């Protein structure tokens, strides 16, 4: 994902996906596909198969004597009272969404900054999701709140049924701690909503049956005034069904400037950008691979995934640029952008946020975090000051306060528990505010960064967390992970589950920064698009081969794990290099790459993977599709494949079909499907801890025990 907004769309699923009904998924049955019936999302036959597979897998993994301890540890850490309560600035107050053993679904609560500074803040519950779900006999999962500025007392609450991306939207008053009577309420659907003002919404949704793109996203944007019914909303923009999506957003700054815009997604990475003016909607002359980051003092900040050339000036891809809102309103076809930051070859911009008077920019330098505070001179020139934070860590900008120059920053590392820092962006200073207690004993572990050489000579960095006393004899049980897609960066972070359930027990953990990600900017991502994608898989294999060559581990002791696009990566690696691994955990994956466009939101990812409608792209997809490339007679490692029924983004169909085909070919595997949870391990801490425990029980059996599962 090349822009901050697309990253949000991908990771947090602002937009819903294409899984409306089971019948919508089986549009053109392939009679050669024996398992297409498993694409019937919640059909009786499919769910009967799921329940039988779950029983077989839990009979193996839950009965392992280590499972109960793994589960108890994972749940205890997930529900620990001494976790850092992540806080957001809303209306001069701090808000936090919190889950623990007493609040399974969670509570939305508030406190003051002064209280938050203390070891035991005094919280006021604003909304109790457990009580709401009970009173409405609903399966509500929290999907966030959006509060209208400047007062920020009225908020749109997004509620999901069991973790799906599709949400119900309701207006909530935080002063009365109640839903607004006769306020805005949008029924469940695939929708994107933005405040245009205190009494007006911009809404993209399925207004009439069938008004969705092939990806399942809306493409019609309407203006909805307070008191209007959905039927009376006024259409202001219409894309077409061939787009990926169209949706609104509103940017505001502390100076009172407000800009409402519409994205029209031509594909996952290329968009048209429109500004909503008093009497029309006008196309902005912005690069297709770009997106809005924030706004500061009337300057619109844009993140670039391609160069922006205007006249004789070119702003580099991967950087940040700014243009005037006044110019955009007057001459949207001549924006006169100015460069804010142009990263170097080993740098990447992670995002930008605005306080009252400063722009905070998160960056990485060779996968190590940096945060800078930028200011704009009267001449239009931007200057920066680096905020002092611990080095060799992952750093990032959290919530910012537009009423002041305060912001929360996060700092974390593989062996360093996460900490929250309070920064003054105007002064360029920061100090630690809260630190999470250690969840595992890291005293016997070390972190190193190495580089592997891929097949085409590209240097691919990777981090390894390992025992200080590790013998270089290939005996160390090792888990290797990566993502490799959508310009998403994977950086070092404190993984308490990996630490407690694996590293503390003598295992090594490896994070590979392969191409396809955003660790080194857009070019690192674009090197692996569509038919060029084999370099991503070669990079991952090269890291594994480097680990083996260094005698850190061996194929007998090496396992791999990845989810979503990373699950596709795992499926490809199992097929292409079965000799390199003894464990493969494939989570919420894409696996049938010849039908992925017809499953859930698959059609939206053609910009990343290519389309079967293109002969060259189809041929490549056929060559790497894990579902289609299982070969009889090949000795594959026994994989652990898991997904969720409620995943309406990628869909459980891919995982189901791979497992069923392995069964048909007489190949060993383990399959588990969480019934709730959306595109993740569960809808709450209990379900997530269960999935986590299954995974580490599997890895322990495969890589640490003397005998593997067969």
N, C-alpha and C positions, 0 to 999 in steps of 0.2 A: 504494500500500500504506500503510495508515494506522498501522501499528504497527511497532516494531522487529522483531518476530518475523516479520511478514508480509514485510517488506523482505528478511529473510534467506531466507525461503522462495522469494521471487521471484528474487533476484539470485544466490543460491548454490545454489538448487534442492535444499534439504534433502529435499523430497519428489519422487518420480519422477513421470513423466507417463503419459499414457494410451496410448502407442503400444506395445501388446503384440504384436500381429501385424498383418500387412497386412490380413487379412480383417476385423479388428476395426474398421478405419477406414472400410470401404466398407459401411456398415450399410444405407443406403437410396439406391441409385444414382439419380442424376438424369439421365434420358435426354437432357435438353437440354444437359447439360454435356459437351462433346466431349472434355474432358481429365480426366475423373474417374479415368481409368486411371493418371494420374500420382500419384494418392493411394496407389497400391500401393507402400508405403514402399521396399522393396528388391526389388521384382519385376523379373524379367529385362527386360521391355519398358521399364519406367520407367528402369532403370539403363542400358540401352542408349541411351536418349534422353539421359540425363545425361552419359554418356561422350562422345557426339557433340557435345553443346553445349560441354562443357569443352574439347574439341579445337578447336572453332571460336573460342572466346574466347581461349584461350592462344595460338592462332596469330596473333591480332591484338595482344594486349597484351604477351606475352612477347617478341615479336619487335621491339617498340619499343626503340630503342637506349637509352632511359632506364631500362627495367625492371630490368636487371641491377644498376645502381647503386642504385636504390631498394631492391631486395631485399637487397643487401649491407649497406646502411646500416641497414635495419630489423632484420636479423638480428644485426648487430654490436651495436646498442644493446640488443636484447633479451637477448643473451648476455654483455654486458659484465661483466667481473669486478669493476668498481668500482661496481656498483649497490648501493644500500642494502639489506642483508639484513633484511627485515622480521622482527622477533622477537616471540615470544609468551612470556609468563610461564607456566611449567608446573612446579609442584612446587619453586619456588625456583630454577629454572634457565631459561635462555632457549632456545627452539627456533625453527628456521627451516626452511622448505621452499625448496630452491634448485635452479634449473635453469640450465645453461649448455651450452657446446659439448661438454663432457666428460660431462655428466649431462643427456641429452636428456629423459628422463622425470622425473628429479629425485631428490634425496636429502633426507631428513629428518635434521636435524643439530642438535646442542646446543652451548652454550657457557655460560660464566659471565657475569654482568653486568660484572665487572671486566675480563674479556677483551673483551667486546663494546664497552666504552668505547674500546678501542685502535683504531688504524687498520687492524690486521690481526688480527682475532680468531682464536683457535685453536678450530676446530670439531671435534667428534666426530660421525662419521656414525652415526646410529641405525638408519636403514632406507634401503637403496639400491633405489629403485624400478626402475631399469634392470636391476639384477641379479635382482630378484624376477621381473620380467616375462620375462626370458630363461629363468630356471630353470623357470618354469611355462608357458612358451610362451603367454603371455597379453599382452593389449594394455592393461595397466593405466595408468590416469590417476588421479593423486592428487586426492581429494575431501575431504581434511581428517581431523583426529583429534579425538576427544573423550575427555578423561581424567577419571577418577572422583576426586572429592575425598573426603577432604582430602589423601591421600597423593599423588595424581596420578602414580602409577607404572604403572597399568593404563589402557590407552587403547583406544578403538574406532577402528580405521582404516577409512576409507571408500574403496573402490577401484572405479573406474568402467571399464567396457569401452569404450575408445575415446572417452571423453568424455561418454557418456550420463548423464542424471540418475539413472537406476537404478544402484544400487551393491550391491557385496558388502561385508559388514561383518565384520571379524575383530578379535579381542582381541589386543593387543600389550603386551608388558612392556618398558618402556624401560630397566629396570635390567639385564636380560639381553639387550636388543636383539634380541628374537625374539618370534615369535607364541606365544601361550600354548598349550601342549599341552592338548587337551581343553577349551580355553577357549571363550568365546562365539564363535559363527560363524553368520552369517546369510547364506544364499545370495542371489544377485542378485535384486533386486526393488525395487519401489516402496515404500520403507519409511522410517519415522522412528523413531529409537531414542534413548532417554534412560536414563542411569543412575538407578536408584532408590536404589542403595546399592552397595557394592563387589561384592556377589554377586547383584545383582538388576537386571534390565533391564525397562524398559517399551517395548513394541514395537508399532508399528502397521504392518501389511503385508498382503499378499494371502495370508491363511491358507489358504483353499481357492479353487480356481479360480473366478473371477468375483466374488470379494468385494472389489470396487473400486467407487468411485463412477463416475458418467459421466465425470468428469474424469480418471479413472485413478488416483486417490489412495485409500489405505486409509481405512477408517472403523471398524475394530475394533481396540481396544487390549487387549493382554494383558500379564500379568506373567510374566516368564521368569526362573526361578531358575537359578543355576549348577548344571550337571549335568543340567538338564532338556532334553528334546528339544522341538522346536517344537510337536510334537503334544501335549505335556503342559503347555504354557503355559496359565495361568489367565486367562480373559476377565474384564476388570474394567469395560469400557465398550464400548458399541456405538451408533454413530450410525446413519444409514441411507443407502441408495444415492442418495437425492436430495440429500445434502449435497455440499459440495465435498470435504471431507476431515475426518479426526479424527486427532489425534496428540498425543503426550506431550511434556513438557519438565520439567526439574527446575531449580529455583533454589536456590542455596546462598550463604551469606555467611560472612565470617571469624569470626563468633561461633558458628558451628556450627548455625545454623538451616537447615533444608532443607524445601523445599516442592515436591512433585511435583504437576503439574497436567495437564489435558487440554484442548486446544482442540478445539471442534467447529465447523468452518467451515460456516456456513449458506450463505454465498456468499463471494466473495473478501475482502469487507471486514467482514462481520458474523459474529460468532462467539459461541458460548456458552463460558464458562470454568468448568472444574470443578476442585475441589481433591480430591486423593486423601487420605482420612483412614484411620485404622487399620482401620476396619471398613466403610467405604463410600466412595462418590464423590459429592460434594455440589456443586450448582450455586452458583457465586458470583454475587452481585448486582452485576455489573459492566456497564458499557455495552457494547453489541454491537460498536461500533466502538472497540475498545481492545485493548491487549495488554500482556503483562508485559515490563518492560524489565530489571529486576535486583532484588536484595534487599540491604538494608543494615541490620545490627543488628536483624533481625527485622521490618523495615519493607519491605513489598512495593511496589515502584515500578511504576506503570502509565503507559503513554503513551496519550493520548486523541486520537481523531479525531472525537469528538462531545462535547458537554457532559456532565458527570456531576452530576446533581442528587440530593441526599439531604437530605430535610427542607427546610429553608429555605436550604441552601447549594448553590450551583452552581459547579463548577470548569469553566473555559472549555475549549472544544475546542482541540486542538493542544498542550495543556499536559501537565504531569506531576503525578500525584497519588500518594499513599502511604496504605496501610492496614496495620494490624498483622497479622502472621501468626497470633498468638494469637487475635485476633478472628475471623479467617477460619476457623480450626479450630473455634471455638466457635459462632459465629453467622454462617455464610456468607451469609445473607440480609440482614445489617446490618453493613456493613463500615466505616462512618464514615470515609470518605477525607478527607485533608487535602491542600490544594494545595501543590505544591513550586514550580512555575513556571507562569505564565500569560503566554504570549508576546503581544507587541503586534501590530498589523496588518501590519507589514512584517518580522516575526520568524517563525522556525520552529525547532522543536526537532528536532535531527538524531538524538538518541539519548542514552542514559544508561548509565553503567557504574559499578560500585562497587569501590573499593579497600577496605582494611581498615576505615577510619573515615570515608571521605568518598564523596560521590556526584559523579562527574564528568559534566557535561552539555555536549554540543556543541550550538551554536545558530548560526543565521545571522541577520544583520541587513541587510536589503536585499541578500541573496545574498553577504554577507561574513561570514567565520567568526568565532566566539567560543567560548571554552571557560570554563566556570565550575566552581568547586569548592563544593559544598553541604555544610553540616553541619546536624544536627538537634539542637535544644535539648531539654532535659528537658520543656519545655512542649509539645513537639510541633511548634514553629515551625521552619521551615527558613530559613536565611540563606545567602548566597552571596558568593563573592569571585571576581572575574574574574582569570584567569591571563593574565599579560602575554605576548602573542605578536605577531608582526608583523601590522600592520593591512592591510586591503584584500587579504586572502588567503583561501584556503579552509583552514580548520583542522578537525581532527577528533581524536577519542579513539580510540587504537588499543588495544593490549593493556594490561590493568591487572593489578596484583599484589594479590591478596586477602590475602597474608601481610604486606604493608607498604602504604604509601600511594604507592608509585611507579606511574607509568603512562607509556606512550609516547604522545606526541601527534604528529600529522602536520601539516605546513605546506607549502602549495604555491600556485602561481599560474601564470598563462599563460606568463610569461617567467621565473619563478623556479623553479629545480629543487627537487624535493621535499626536505624535510629532516625528520629525526626528532628530537624533543625529549624529554628526560626530565623529567617533572614530579613534584613532591612535592605531592600533593593536600592534605595536612594543612597545609603551609606556604603553599600557593597560588602556588608558584613553578615555573618551568620554564627549562631552558637547552638550547641546541642540542647534540645529541649526534653526529649524522651528517648530512652534506649530500651530495646526489648531484651529481656533476660536471655541468656544462652539456653538453647534447647538440647544441645548435645555437647559432649566433651570434645573440643577441637584441639586440645593440647598436643595430641599425638599426630596431628595432620598438617600437611603443607600444601601450598598452591603454587603451581608453576604454569608458565605459558610457553608453548612450543609452536612450531610451524611444521606442517606437512607439505609436501610438493605434490600437487594434483597431476593428472595425466598430461595436461597441456602445459605444465610448468608453473602454474599459478601457485603462489604461496598461500596456504590456508592456515590461519592461526587457530589454536585451540587451547583451552584451559584444562588442567587436570588437578583434582583434589585427591591426595593420596596419603597413605601412612608415611610418616617420616622414616620409618624403618623398612619401607618397601624394598623387597629383594628384586633385582632385575633378572629374574629367571622365568618370567612369563606366568607366575603363579597367582598374581593379584586379581581377584574377582573385580570386574570393571563394567560400569554402565556408561555407555556413550549416548549422547543425545544431541539433537540439532533440530532446526525448523526448516530453513532454506526456502523461503518463499515470501511473496507479497511485500517485500522491503521491510519486513519485521526484524528488528535487531534482538538478538539474544545476548545478554550481558550477565556478568557474575552477580549472583544474588544469594541470600541466605535461605536455603531450602531446608527447612527444619525436618521434613520427612526424610529426605535423602540423608541428612546429617545423622538423625537418630536411628533410622532403620537400616542404614547402609554404611555410611562413612565411619561412624563410631564403632561399627562391628568389623572394621578392617577392609572394607571395600573401597575402590577408587571410583570417582565420578568425573566424567569428561564432558565438556561443553565445546562443540565445534562451531566455529563461525564461518560456515560454508557459504558459497555464493547463493543468490536467491534472497538473502536477507538484506538488511539495510545498514550493517555494521560499518561499511565504507561508502555509504551514499548510494544514490540511484544506480550508478553504473554497476555496482556489485550485485544489485538485484537484477538489472536488465540483462546481465550476462547470461542468465539462465532462463529467459522467457521462452515459452512455447517449444519449438523444435530444438532450441539450444539447451534444453533442460538437462541433458545428460551430464553436463559439467557439474551440476549440483550433486548428482549421485556419485560422480567420480571423486569430487571433493570429500564426500563423507567416507567413501571407501579408502581414500588416501590417508585420512586421519586414522582409521582403524589399522591400516597396514603400518603406519608409522608407530603406533602404540605397540604393535607386535614386534616390529623391527627393533625398537628400543628395549624389548623384553620386559616391558611394563606388564603386559598381559599376554594371553594366547587365545586362539579361537575357542578353546574349551572353557575359558573363564571370561569371555567377552560377550556382553549383552547390549542391546540397543533399545531405545524407547523414544517415541514421538507421537504427537497427537495432531489431529486435523490434517493440514498439509504435511505436518511432520509424520502423521500416520501413513500417508501416501509414501513418504520417504522410506519409512520402515518396510512397507510392503515391497517396494522396488528393491531395496537392499537385500531382503530375504531371498528374492528371486535371482538377483544378479550375482550375489556373493554368498550363497548358503554356507560356504566353507569358512567364512570369517566369524560367524557368531554361533553361540550356543543358546541364546535367548533373544527373542524379539517381542517386545510389547508394542502392540498396535492399537492406538487409542482414537476414538471418534474419527475414523479415517475416511478418506476418499480411496477407493480401490478399483472400482469398475470405471476405467477412464474412457470407455467407449459409450457409456450411458450416463456419465456424470452430469451432462447438461440437462438430462431429463429427471434428475433426482434432486429434490429440495431446491436449494439456491444455486445449483451447479451452473446454470446458464450464465450467471453473473461473473464467473471466473474464466471465461474464454480468453480475456486479456492476459491471464497468467498461463493457462495451459494450452490454449488453442482449441479448435473445434473440429469435430468429426466431419463437418460440412466441407472443410478444406482438405483435399486429398493428401497433401504433404503432412499436415498436422495430424490427420487421422492415422496415417501410417506410423508416425512417431508415437502417438498415444497407444496404438496397438502394440508397439514394441516394448513399452514400459508398463502397461496396465497390469498391476499385480494379479487381478482376478483372472486375466486371460493368459498369463505367462507361467502359471503353475505347470510344472512338467512331471509327468508320471515317471516314477523310478528315481527321482532325485531325492537325496536325503536332506530334507530341510530341518532346521531347528524347530522344536515345538513352540509355536507362537502362543502368546496370550493376547487375544483380540477382545477389546471391550468397547462398548458404545452405550448410548442411552436412547430409550424409546422416544423421549421428548425432544430429541435433537432435531429441530426443524430448520437447521442451517445446512449441515452436511447430510444429515439423515442417517439412520441406523442401517439402511439397506446395504450399503457397501460392506460393512463388517459382517453382516449376516451371510451375504452371498459368498464371501471368501471362505468363511468357516464351513458353509455347506458344501462348497466345492472340494475343500480339503477332506471332508468326510467321505465324499463320493470317491475320491482318489485313494482312500485308505491312509491318509496322512494324519499323524497326531496333532492335536491343537487343543487349546482351552478357549472357551467363548463365554463372555458374560455381558449382559445387557441391563444397565440400571434403568428402572422403569421411569424415573423422573430425572430432572437435572439439566435439561437443555444440552447445550454443546459443552459439556463438562462432566466431572465425576459424580455429581449429585446435586440435589436441590438444597441440601443443608449439610451441616458439618458431620452429622451421623452417616449419611449416605456417602459423602466424600471420603471419610475415614475408612469406611468399609472397602471402597474401591481401591484406596491407597494400600490398605493391608493386603488385599488380594494380589496387587502388583508386586509388592516387596516379598511376599511369601513365594510367589512364582520365581522372582530373580534369585532368591536364596536357594531354592531347590535346584535351579538350573546351574547356577554359577558357583555357589559356595559348597554345596553338598558333593559327596563323592559320586553319586549317581543322579543323572538328570531324569526328568519326567519322560516317560515314553508310553 
